[in-house]
Amino acid sequence: MRDQVIDMAARRTKAEVLAVLEATLAEEPTSGVTAESVATHVSADRR
């Protein structure tokens, strides 16, 4: 159980992931891809 808590605490938060995603999208030329569209796609894949 302790190891699971440590693993969970080491994960990035939603805000951290979105910040990295938005920074990456800002650096790369995209074809209309947004953080929201990526999140929607990932969410749909999890279902």
C-alpha positions as a Markdown table, in Angstrom:
| # | Residue | x | y | z |
|---|---|---|---|---|
| 1 | Met | 0.0 | 0.0 | 0.0 |
| 2 | Arg | 2.8 | 2.4 | 0.8 |
| 3 | Asp | 4.4 | 1.9 | -2.6 |
| 4 | Gln | 1.0 | 2.7 | -4.3 |
| 5 | Val | 0.7 | 5.9 | -2.3 |
| 6 | Ile | 4.3 | 6.9 | -3.3 |
| 7 | Asp | 3.6 | 6.1 | -6.9 |
| 8 | Met | 0.4 | 8.1 | -6.9 |
| 9 | Ala | 2.1 | 11.1 | -5.2 |
| 10 | Ala | 4.8 | 11.1 | -7.8 |
| 11 | Arg | 2.4 | 11.4 | -10.7 |
| 12 | Arg | 1.9 | 14.8 | -12.4 |
| 13 | Thr | -1.3 | 16.7 | -11.5 |
| 14 | Lys | -3.9 | 17.5 | -14.2 |
| 15 | Ala | -2.7 | 21.1 | -14.1 |
| 16 | Glu | 0.9 | 20.1 | -14.6 |
| 17 | Val | 0.0 | 17.9 | -17.6 |
| 18 | Leu | -2.1 | 20.6 | -19.2 |
| 19 | Ala | 0.7 | 23.1 | -18.8 |
| 20 | Val | 3.2 | 20.8 | -20.5 |
| 21 | Leu | 0.7 | 20.0 | -23.2 |
| 22 | Glu | -0.1 | 23.7 | -23.9 |
| 23 | Ala | 3.6 | 24.6 | -23.9 |
| 24 | Thr | 4.3 | 21.8 | -26.4 |
| 25 | Leu | 1.4 | 22.8 | -28.6 |
| 26 | Ala | 2.6 | 26.5 | -28.5 |
| 27 | Glu | 6.1 | 25.4 | -29.8 |
| 28 | Glu | 4.9 | 23.1 | -32.5 |
| 29 | Pro | 3.0 | 24.1 | -35.6 |
| 30 | Thr | -0.3 | 22.3 | -35.4 |
| 31 | Ser | -3.4 | 21.9 | -37.6 |
| 32 | Gly | -6.0 | 23.2 | -35.1 |
| 33 | Val | -5.0 | 20.9 | -32.3 |
| 34 | Thr | -5.7 | 22.3 | -28.8 |
| 35 | Ala | -5.2 | 21.0 | -25.3 |
| 36 | Glu | -9.0 | 20.5 | -25.1 |
| 37 | Ser | -9.2 | 18.4 | -28.3 |
| 38 | Val | -6.3 | 16.2 | -27.1 |
| 39 | Ala | -8.0 | 15.8 | -23.6 |
| 40 | Thr | -11.3 | 14.9 | -25.3 |
| 41 | His | -9.6 | 12.3 | -27.5 |
| 42 | Val | -7.7 | 10.8 | -24.5 |
| 43 | Ser | -10.9 | 10.7 | -22.5 |
| 44 | Ala | -12.8 | 9.0 | -25.3 |
| 45 | Asp | -10.1 | 6.4 | -25.6 |
| 46 | Arg | -10.3 | 5.5 | -21.9 |
| 47 | Arg | -14.0 | 4.7 | -22.2 |
